[in-house]
Amino acid sequence: RVGVMGISGGGTVTSFAAALEPRLKVAMISGYLNTFKDSIVASKEAFAHVKQVYAALGAAESAQHEIFDGDHLFHGGAGVPFLAKHLKA
């Protein structure tokens, strides 16, 4: 029941930690997901690719994306409940 979350550079670390550390059950990545080609607007495009990978693995419902108005800061509106749901015993 170990989860991890991070924003911006912490989101980068969270992404790699989740990919490499099998003990992590759930990850919330904020303010990081985009393509290298683009910046802020690429978040939707990048998540579409992520969703395809999860769907191919039979876990499409395990990937969620939330876009909110505001600056480059932690929001957690949907993320904190997502973490809580997936960390239940």
VOSESE-835528 format. One record per residue: residue in three letters; x, y negated, z of N, C-alpha, C in turn. Coordinates in steps of 0.1 Angstrom, whole numbers, plus 5000, padded with zeros to 4 digits. Atoms other than C-alpha are relative to their C-alpha. Layout:
<bazas>
AlaXYZXYZXYZ...
</bazas>
This chain:
<bazas>
Arg500850125000500050005000500949875000Val499150125001502749754990499749934987Gly500250095012501949464967501049895000Val499050115002503949174954499349894991Met500550115008503048834940501149894999Gly499150115002504948544926499549904989Ile500450115009504548214907501349954993Ser499050055008506748084879501250095000Gly498849924999510348214885499750125009Gly500449894992508848434912499150104993Gly500849915009506348564886500950084991Thr499049935008509348664865500550125008Val499449904992510848854894498950105003Thr501149914998507449004902499750104988Ser500249915012507049134866501150115000Phe498949905000510449304867499950105011Ala500149924988509949434902498950114998Ala501249915002506549584893500450114990Ala499649905011508049754862501050105005Leu498949924996511049894880499950075014Glu500149944986509949974916498750085001Pro501249915000507550274917499249995014Arg500750024987506650194954499049895000Leu501050115000504749884944498850044993Lys501349955005501149964939499349894992Val500850105008499849624926500949875000Ala499350135002501349294913499149894995Met500750125005499948944909501149914995Ile499050095006501948734885499349874996Ser500650135002501148364884501049904993Gly499250105006502448094861501250044993Tyr498949945007504748314841499750064987Leu500349925012503048524815499849914987Asn500150065013503648384780501050064991Thr499049955009505548464749501249905000Phe498850085000509048334744499949894989Lys500250095011507948164711499249885004Asp500950114996505347954728500149975015Ser500050044986504647794761498750035007Ile501349994993501447734781498950074993Val501149945008498947814753500250154997Ala499749865003500748144747499550105010Ser500449914989499448284780498950104996Lys501149915004496248414764500550104990Glu499449905010498148574735500850105007Ala499149904993500648734758499150105008Phe500949914993497848874780499350104991Ala500749905009496049024750500950124997His499049895002499249224744500150095012Val499949934987499449324781498750095001Lys501349934999495749434780500050124990Gln499949895009496449654749500850115006Val499149904993499249834768499250075011Tyr500849944989497049894798498950094995Ala501049925006494250014776500550134995Ala499449885005496550254759500450105010Leu499749914989497450394793498850045008Gly501249964993493850434803499749925012Ala500250084988493950154828499649854997Ala500350135005492449854810499449915011Glu500650074989490449754841501049965011Ser499050044990493649724861500849874997Ala499450135003494849414843499049894998Gln500950115000493149084848500749874997His499350125004493848734836499049895005Glu500950114995492548414853500749874995Ile499550135004493048064838499249895008Phe500650104992492347764860500649864997Asp499650145002492547384858501049965011Gly499150054989495447224876501450014995Asp498650015002499147184878500650145001His499249874999501847454879500250035015Leu500049974986500947584913499350135002Phe500749884997499647894930498549985002His501550024999495847934927499550125008Gly500449884993494948294938498550025001Gly501449985000491248254932499550144998Ala500349865003490848594916501150095004Gly498849924997494348714924500050065014Val500049944986494048754962499050115002Pro500949894999490848954960500450124992Phe499549895008492449164932501150085008Leu499049944992495449234955499350085011Ala500749934989493149324984499250134995Lys500849895006490949554962501050124997His499149895004493949754949500950055011Leu499249954989495749774982499250075011Lys500849924991492849945000500550145001Ala499549864998493850285014499150094993
</bazas>
